[in-house]
């Protein structure tokens, strides 16, 4: 009996730990999170299913998800330790590596009524319905990856819950020690007091803590303190805060003489504030552009008109390292250039090392101990500053002038190769020359048509050429479609049940081109009967008895609306792949399907 009980407990542990939980708001299966077919249709249900401490992953398909229909105080809450939330899935991936970052946006939105306008201001009636905080992180060692978090509105009255006044996008429990944010966008979030997009306190006891943000976009966030981020280390941690390959644009810290006690840091206020607390902050290959700090209030000085407000108190320590970064167009409300680094005049950070970076003032007037090397105030020559295209032109002084020793990762914010030639560029984007289209995808596939979409990563491509061929055939066997000026193209006249390869090429100024992209392969649908025979030895594509699918699951996955399946004699069982409980395996029959058995 004890052996049986032990076996049952062990089995339960295996099912409880390290599982992938699926979320897709359009799923039509059993809604238990066990697969894409049976995915939870709400993120709240998936979060509730997490054990209190687990290594579980939640995979979230594209779409917009909201914490509640009407309750502003509700937020997506991660209570479990070690949880990982991944967004950006099409809804058919079996491996994380199959996810195409940036292609299938997963939005966690606080705009409960869907009526937000484009104005990010302290008073905005269109946002009165919005969630105070979109996402609350209560568990330790949480990872967020591939999410867009928008529309948080922490405008709660003084004395209300902390989450109602701090961190419109993300509120992190100060008692936790570690948080990682990767491949995320935090846009148009507001906080009345601190941390427009993120409030991440650290009051935990212990030796070390980490807060890491990689490959992220922070844009149009607003707060009194820290337009994007407010972080205060008030515990006993030695906190390492690192940001890389990220862009901060059009964020604001505005002095309204309301609620908060000081106003600083259009992008962030990072504060070491415990008698034994310390922070090492690292900024690598980041771009800070078009951010606004409105300046001083009571007890503040003009040094607080800063993009980064990095401070410490008398007994704590804060050392900052800045490498391969670009600060440009960051202003005070009056139009005065904002310093890249500032803080309370009586509590500057301990030291700063600034290398291979650009700032309009060349980092002058900053009373910080530390070193600087290879800095300048040269115009970085963005591709189009007025239209918010912050990629670099070929003549930019930021090209090939960074420091390779400090590079993090192999790709830039667009997912392009990080080091071109031999030396890394400054800023979030690596100049690629004439870049081939990326994020290529094919959708709306029928038996004879398909729609191709793609992205052009901030290059100055004027138009795109496209060619499609039968899979495996050389590019030269197809006829190029030239001069496409939009980011999609509809293919017609295709052959049913056929594999095709699609290639794209950018055409850039000076008669240069990117060369053909890697092939993207897709298959047209078969509208005739789909054949199934577990003994078939042909192509396994369902097009005939000879080439029949050998499983009924494959036929159902390839079935079109109003389709017909013909199944030869034999025994067929549903697939258990990816299921923690094999008893939940089932054949899922779509609406209006016709399935005929009894064939020889």
Secondary structure, 3 states (H helix, E strand, C coil): CHHHHHHHHHHHHHHHCCCEEEECCCCCCCCCCCCCCCCECCHHHHHHHCCCECCCEEEEECEEEECCCCCCCCCEEECCECCEEEEEECCCCCCHHHCCCCCCCEEEECCCCCCCCCCCCCCCHHHCCCCCCCEEECCCCEEEECCEEECCEECCCCCCCHHHCECCCEEECCCCCEEEEECCEEECCEEEEECCCEEECECCCCCEEEEEEECCEEECCEEEECCCEEEEECCCCEEEEEEECCEEECCEECCCCCCCCCCECCCEEEEECCCCCEEEEEEECCEEECCEECCCCCCCCHHHCEEEEEEECCCCEEEEEEECCEEECCEECCCCECEEEECCCCCECCEEEEECCECCCCCCCCCCCEEEECCECCCCCEEEHHHCEEEECCCCCCCCCCCHHHCCCCECCCCCECCCCCCCCCCCCCCCCCCCCEEEEEECCCCCCEEEEEECCCCCCCEEEEEEEECCCCHHHCCCEEEECCCEEEECCCCCCCEEEEEEEEEECCCEECCCCCCEEEECCCCCCEEECCCCCCCCCCCCCCCCECCHHHHHHCCCCCCEEEEECCCCCCCCCCCCCHHHCCCCCCCCCEEEEEEC
